[in-house]
């Protein structure tokens, strides 16, 4: 999870970056990235909905 958040924010260390690319399976990173993206979009939609209801 730390790798996914670091990559999403662009603050991942070079050591962590190398470890990620040397791992045997990309599946955990793909699933984590999809879950992070869906959560991010959900939070944005919630914030927009709350702001527009207050107008």
PyMOL commands that set and color helices and strands:
alter all, ss='L'
color gray80, all
select helices_A, chain A and resi 2-9+14-21+27-53
alter helices_A, ss='H'
color red, helices_A
deselect
rebuild
show_as cartoon
